[in-house]
Amino acid sequence: MNQFQQRSDLTDPPNKQNATRLRRATEKDAAYLAQAFIDFGDGITESLWQDNWWVSTECLPFYTRLFASGGGFINHKNCIIAEENGRPVGMFMVGAVEQPTDISREHPFFQALYKLIVPDEVYVLGFYGNGTPPNELLAFLMLRTAEEVAVKKGRNGLNFLLSNRHDWLRDFLIHHGYQATDHVPLPEMIGAGAQHKHLELMNKKATSPDNLR
């Protein structure tokens, strides 16, 4: 029996006084999702784009098309958006990461990334506000919702992928019972991406109905 605590409704706020809600993203959200993902990447996404190994287009339009396409892990179908008073204030991607494509196998960043990934396990990427970390209440709501997605996919664990630049997220996850289980060094990157030195895997396995409260 899966031990993650389940919430009854994806859009229910943690209390009735708060105007925060979560909703599933649609294709119309692609531009917002792309910008939030670039912000979370904190230089990684721009570095991959600047390498120009897969596409000759501008960074934001490229990721916007990815999120709109509905194919692969980076797409709106895997995304959940947080809103306050009807305005997007955060997003995250959660789902099973597919096997690398032939094209992604060629890039050192993805070679490092896939060393941490077990096919069909559930992973979270993103988890970011509008250019800044979400407040504690919003982050807690996002975490619980990500855990619910893992439950619905029949898993009793959830994995986060982050870099050494995501200290706030690492501290937040540790506070809620997650632990680092593996990491890999990143290849040398250009621009702001050079500040990312390693990727880290953090996860938590549910062991009792109350252990995620």
N, C-alpha and C positions, 0 to 999 in steps of 0.2 A: 504493500500500500504506500502511495506517495505521501511524504510527510510535510511537504510545503504547506503553509497556511494559505488558503485560497480566499480572495476577495470576491464578493458577490457580483460586483458590477465594475467594469473597467472605468466608467466615467464618474463613479461616486467619489466626491472629495473626502479627505480624512475627517472633516467636520462640516456641518451645514453652514457655518459662518464664513467659510473660505470659498472664494470664487474660482479656485483652481480645479481643473478637470483634465483628464487624459483622454485622448481620442486616437483612433487609428488614422494614419496619414493616407492621403489620396494622391493621385497623380498631380493635382493642382498645387500640392505643397512642395513640389520638387525643388523650386528655387530656394525656399526657406531651408529645406533639409540639406541642400548642397552647401549653403553658407554656414549653417550650424556645424556640419561635418568638417568643413575647412577650419572653422574656429577650434573645434576639438583637436584636430590634427596638429594645431599649434606649430605649423611649419612642415610637417610630414607630407601633407597632401600637396602643398605647393612644390616641395622638392621632387616628388614623384612626377608631377606635371612638368617641371622644368627639365627633368631628365629627357623628356620628349621621346621616350622609347616606344610609346604606343599611339600617340595622337598629336596632331598639330593644330590645336585650337586653344582658346583661352581657358584658364583654370575653372572659373565658376560655371560657364556654359557647359563645359565637359561634364562636371559632376552633376549639374542639373539634368543633363540628358540621362546619366546613369540612374539617378533616382526616379526619373519619369519612366524609364524603360520597363520596369517590372521584371527584369531578369537578373539573376545572380544575387549575391548577398546584399550588395549596395543597391537597394531599390525601395520605393515607398511602401511596398507590401510588408516589409520587415520593420517598418518604423512606427513609433508611437510619439505623438506630439503632446506636450504639456501646454495648457492655455490658462491664462489668468484674465478674467473679464473678457473672454473672447479673443485675446491676443496671444500668439505663440510665444512662449518663454523658454522652451527647452525641447529636446528630442533625444531619442536613443533608438538604436537598431538592436533587435534581438531575434535570434533564429539560429538554425543550424547552418554552419559554414560549409559550402560545397568543396569538393576537391578542386585544387588549383587548375586553371586552364593552361593550355600550352603556352599562351602568351605571358601569363603571370609567373610561370616557372622560370622565366628568363631573368627576372629582376631580383637583385640581392635582397631587397626589402621583403618581398613576398617569400623568398626562400627562408628568411628568418622567421617570418610570421607563421608559416605552415609547419615549422618545427614545434610550435606550441599547440597546434590544432588537431583535435581528434575528430574525424568526420562523424557527423550526426549528433555530436554533443551541441548544447545550446550555449551561444556566446552573446555577449553584449558589447557593442561599440557605440561611441558617441557619449550619451549621458551628459549633456551640456546645456547650459542656458544660452542666452543671446550674447555670446562672446565672453561670458563669465561663468564660473561654477553656479549651479542653481542653489537657492537657499536651502536650509536644512529640511524644512517641511516638504518642499518640492522634491528634493533628492530622495527623501524617504518614500514618498508616494511613487516615484519612478522606480525605485528599487523593488518595492512590493509588487508593482505591476509586472516588472521583468520576471520576478520569481513566479508569478501566476502563469505567465506564458510558458515557462519551463514545465510547470505542473500540467498544463493542458497538452503539452507535447510528450507527456509520459515520463519526464525526467525527475529525479530527486536531487538534482544539483544544478548550479548555474555558474558560468565562467565569465570573467571580465578580462578583456585585453586592454592593457594600458602601457604607457611608457614612463620612463623616469621623470618626465615633465609633469605628470598628472598626480602630484603629491596630495592634493586635496581629495581626489577620488580614492586614492590608496588609503588615506587615513579614515575616510568615511566608511569604506568597506571593512577595514579592520575593526572599527567600532561596532559594526553590525555582524561580526563573527566570521568574516571572510579571511582567508589567509593566502599568502603567496606560495605557489607550488612549483613554479618553474620560471625561468627567464632565459632570453637569448640576446647576445650583443647585436646591435644593429650595424649594418654597413655604413661607411662614411657617406653622409648626405650633404647636400649643398644648402646655402641660405640658412633660414631659421631652423630648418630641419636638422642641421648639424648639432643642435643642442640635445637631440634625442639620442641617447647612448645605448639603451636596451629596451626590449619589449618584455613585459611581465604578464604572467598568467595568475589571476587570483580566482579562487573559487570557494564554494561552501557546499557541503553535502548536508541535507536535512536528516536529522537523527531522531527528532521528536516533534509532535505537533506544535510545541511551544518555542522551538529553538530559534525561530525567526522573528519573534515578537520583540 
